[in-house]
Amino acid sequence: MKAILCSQYCQPDDLVLAEVPDPVAGPGEAVIAIKAAALNFFDILMIQGKYQIKPPFPFSPAAEVAGVIESIGPGVTDLKVGDRVVASCGHNGAREKIALPAASIVKIPDNLDYDRAAGIIIIYGTALHALEDRASPKPGETLAVLGAAGGTGLAACELGKLMGLKVIACASSDEKLEFARAHGAELTLNYGKEDLKEGLRKLTGGKGVDIIFDPVGGAYAEQALRSIAWEGRFLVIGFAAGDIPKMPLNLALLKGCDIRGVFWGAWTRQNPEKNRANLEKLVKWTAEGKISSHVDRTFPLAQTADALKVLAGRQAMGKVILHP
């Protein structure tokens, strides 16, 4: 089978399309013939050796896959050949087939296409865990989402609206903000033109924002924290801007606020049953049209480098999908 391989830490253009042996389903495993593999910003960091998880070489990027069960190993009873499924794999999704533990695989209904299914797990899983488990949300509270047109930001806008929060989308262009408004944002702020701290205070009538969802980091993080309400919650999601901010802790004292880390990957390993329930709920919501799982664009496997460069340039609004 064909696979995109990273054999040493490299840039997207250095990845190689190669032939590798087909996987075999071991005990408790199933082999998925991959129809769609979703890319995320951390895939770029992973191939560069800058991510906290470092798979052994050679590996493929792409941590989410959707496809069809091709074979099952001994002991697998809840899956059968031909089932349409989705799964999180951590890495190795940019290939034609993958063997995964059956417990990590979730069936998808016939009315949910593979592209949208592949894009559900990480961005919506992260956003749901952040808002439901970490943010202590109350209906009617304000939620400011930085990088609101990106994958995780868009998921936070949609889920925030579903949870009854007043969503403020923050992004770097009017085009991105219009996109976020079409996906659940009630208010918008262009931090390419307007001061983020003052803009958020103005939009909240001087009260400040109750919940800040920050997958961007960099210089915007401190500006956003300075706009937080008394007893607000600042959710640390990631650092798409590249720089990990060093926050003045006196702000946490003066605002009586919490800075809460959101490490979805570690949480899933410690709470596999809750994570599976979350994923099944998200699959259902997507099939019902309650969340969009919007696909920005798709690429054939051979153009994985181009797909990753779209993410690196922060050009995507929604998910970038590979078609093995």
Secondary structure, 3 states (H helix, E strand, C coil): CEEEEECCCCCHHHCEEEECCCCCCCCCEEEEEEEEEEECHHHHHHHHCCCCCCCCCCECCCCEEEEEEEEECCCCCCCCCCCEEEEECCCCCCECEEEEEHHHEEECCCCCCHHHHHCCHHHHHHHHHHHHHHCCCCCCCEEEEECCCCHHHHHHHHHHHHCCCEEEEEECCHHHHHHHHCCCCCEEEECCCCCHHHHHHHHCCCCCEEEEEECCCHHHHHHHHCCEEEEEEEEECCCCCCCCCCCCCHHHHHHCCEEEECCHHHHHHHCHHHHHHHHHHHHHHHHCCCCCCCEEEEEEHHHHHHHHHHHHCCCCCCEEEEEC
